Amino acid sequence: MSLTALFVLCRFVHFASLMQIFGLSVFCSLLAPDGFSAILQRKNQMLMVWSGLLAAVTSVGMLAIQAALMGNGWEDILNINVWILVLTTAFGEVWSWHLLLTAVLLLVMLMDWMPGRNVLLLLCSLGLLITQALIGHAAMHQGLLGVAQRTNHVVHLLSAAYWFGSLLPLLTCMLYTRERAARPYAIVTLIRFSVWGHAAVALVIVTGIINTAIILQRWPTDMTSLYQCLLVVKVILVGMMASVAVYNRYRLVPLMGKDPLRAQNRFITMTWLEWGLALSVLLLVSGFATLAPR
């Protein structure tokens, strides 16, 4: 595997992990009613822990791979001197804060006795996602345009993280609608998710269009450009995700009153499809983010 391919894979896992932590934290802390929130947190504890560990490993991994790319290849991947050199670059200055926030995230995860722990995890993942908007293509402009681009990208990342990161806890919540005691709380949580989900989907689409306009300054119609080809594929996949979300909300949810078991099973299947499409989008983004935007 080449260093570039390894960087893409590492970036993909890192993005997916951070978005999972953010979405899971929002779902359990802000959407679920008191009492039911703790139940959802316990049910998704392993998902949170594994996401945190993957985020930590890949944050260090991305620094190591950057050192190898900046240095003499594989021989410099564990060269601390090259790591220090990378940390003096524009990427490294941002990544230093990123690594610090990752360490805080892991520390908070270990303190499962801490009051407000899930809110702190939410804040850590929020900060980690924001730092991603300060590097790469999102940092290609300076001045007011640069501020506008970074702000737009932050909104894009957070809305996408809410959408993607809420899908797995959404499946857990759906299962609780089958339990009489938990059903009222699960339904309230699902309604809240749906309300904010509409906003998240709309923001992902609008900010994505703005990102493209700022970076390319034209529609991605040049199919001789690999960057634009992958961008078009991303647009198609996001469109498919939005279609699945609309089908779930406006076709399957109304059916739950008539044939709840069948509608719920279909809802769960379609949500897994949506989650798979989201992973495909993240992999694509991780790939074309390493390409020149032309």
URSUL-V946317 format. One record per backbone hydrogen bond with DSSP energy under -0.5 kcal/mol. CO is the residue of the C=O (numbers start at 1). NH is the residue of the N-H. If there is no record, write none. Layout:
BEGIN
co:CO nh:NH
co:CO nh:NH
END
This chain:
BEGIN
co:2 nh:6
co:3 nh:7
co:4 nh:8
co:5 nh:9
co:6 nh:10
co:7 nh:11
co:8 nh:12
co:9 nh:13
co:10 nh:14
co:11 nh:15
co:12 nh:16
co:13 nh:17
co:14 nh:18
co:15 nh:19
co:16 nh:20
co:17 nh:21
co:18 nh:22
co:19 nh:23
co:20 nh:24
co:21 nh:25
co:22 nh:26
co:23 nh:27
co:24 nh:28
co:25 nh:29
co:26 nh:30
co:26 nh:31
co:27 nh:32
co:33 nh:37
co:34 nh:36
co:35 nh:39
co:36 nh:40
co:37 nh:41
co:38 nh:42
co:39 nh:43
co:40 nh:44
co:42 nh:45
co:44 nh:48
co:45 nh:49
co:46 nh:50
co:47 nh:51
co:48 nh:52
co:49 nh:53
co:50 nh:54
co:51 nh:55
co:52 nh:56
co:53 nh:57
co:54 nh:58
co:55 nh:59
co:56 nh:60
co:57 nh:61
co:58 nh:62
co:59 nh:63
co:60 nh:64
co:61 nh:65
co:62 nh:66
co:63 nh:67
co:64 nh:68
co:65 nh:69
co:66 nh:70
co:67 nh:71
co:68 nh:73
co:73 nh:76
co:74 nh:77
co:76 nh:79
co:78 nh:80
co:79 nh:83
co:80 nh:84
co:81 nh:85
co:82 nh:86
co:83 nh:87
co:85 nh:88
co:86 nh:89
co:86 nh:92
co:89 nh:93
co:90 nh:94
co:91 nh:95
co:92 nh:96
co:93 nh:97
co:94 nh:98
co:95 nh:99
co:96 nh:100
co:97 nh:101
co:98 nh:102
co:99 nh:103
co:100 nh:104
co:101 nh:105
co:102 nh:106
co:103 nh:107
co:104 nh:108
co:105 nh:109
co:106 nh:110
co:107 nh:111
co:108 nh:111
co:110 nh:112
co:111 nh:114
co:114 nh:117
co:116 nh:120
co:117 nh:121
co:118 nh:122
co:119 nh:123
co:120 nh:124
co:121 nh:125
co:122 nh:126
co:123 nh:127
co:124 nh:128
co:125 nh:129
co:126 nh:130
co:127 nh:131
co:128 nh:132
co:129 nh:133
co:130 nh:133
co:131 nh:134
co:132 nh:135
co:135 nh:138
co:136 nh:139
co:137 nh:140
co:142 nh:145
co:142 nh:146
co:143 nh:147
co:144 nh:148
co:145 nh:149
co:146 nh:150
co:147 nh:151
co:148 nh:152
co:149 nh:153
co:150 nh:154
co:151 nh:155
co:152 nh:156
co:153 nh:157
co:154 nh:158
co:155 nh:159
co:156 nh:160
co:157 nh:161
co:158 nh:162
co:159 nh:163
co:160 nh:164
co:161 nh:165
co:162 nh:166
co:164 nh:167
co:165 nh:169
co:166 nh:170
co:167 nh:171
co:168 nh:172
co:169 nh:173
co:170 nh:174
co:171 nh:175
co:172 nh:176
co:173 nh:177
co:174 nh:177
co:175 nh:178
co:176 nh:179
co:178 nh:180
co:179 nh:183
co:180 nh:184
co:182 nh:186
co:183 nh:187
co:184 nh:188
co:185 nh:189
co:186 nh:190
co:187 nh:191
co:188 nh:192
co:189 nh:193
co:190 nh:194
co:191 nh:195
co:192 nh:196
co:193 nh:197
co:194 nh:198
co:195 nh:199
co:196 nh:200
co:197 nh:201
co:198 nh:202
co:199 nh:203
co:200 nh:204
co:201 nh:205
co:202 nh:206
co:203 nh:207
co:204 nh:208
co:205 nh:209
co:206 nh:210
co:207 nh:211
co:208 nh:212
co:209 nh:213
co:210 nh:214
co:211 nh:215
co:212 nh:216
co:212 nh:217
co:213 nh:217
co:219 nh:221
co:221 nh:223
co:222 nh:225
co:224 nh:226
co:225 nh:229
co:226 nh:230
co:227 nh:231
co:228 nh:232
co:229 nh:233
co:230 nh:234
co:231 nh:235
co:232 nh:236
co:233 nh:237
co:234 nh:238
co:235 nh:239
co:236 nh:240
co:237 nh:241
co:238 nh:242
co:239 nh:243
co:240 nh:244
co:241 nh:245
co:242 nh:246
co:243 nh:247
co:244 nh:248
co:245 nh:249
co:246 nh:250
co:247 nh:251
co:247 nh:252
co:248 nh:253
co:251 nh:255
co:252 nh:256
co:253 nh:256
co:254 nh:257
co:255 nh:258
co:255 nh:259
co:259 nh:263
co:260 nh:264
co:261 nh:265
co:262 nh:266
co:263 nh:267
co:264 nh:268
co:265 nh:269
co:266 nh:270
co:267 nh:271
co:268 nh:272
co:269 nh:273
co:270 nh:274
co:271 nh:275
co:272 nh:276
co:273 nh:277
co:274 nh:278
co:275 nh:279
co:276 nh:280
co:277 nh:281
co:278 nh:282
co:279 nh:283
co:280 nh:284
co:281 nh:285
co:282 nh:286
co:283 nh:287
co:284 nh:288
co:285 nh:289
co:287 nh:290
co:288 nh:291
co:292 nh:294
END
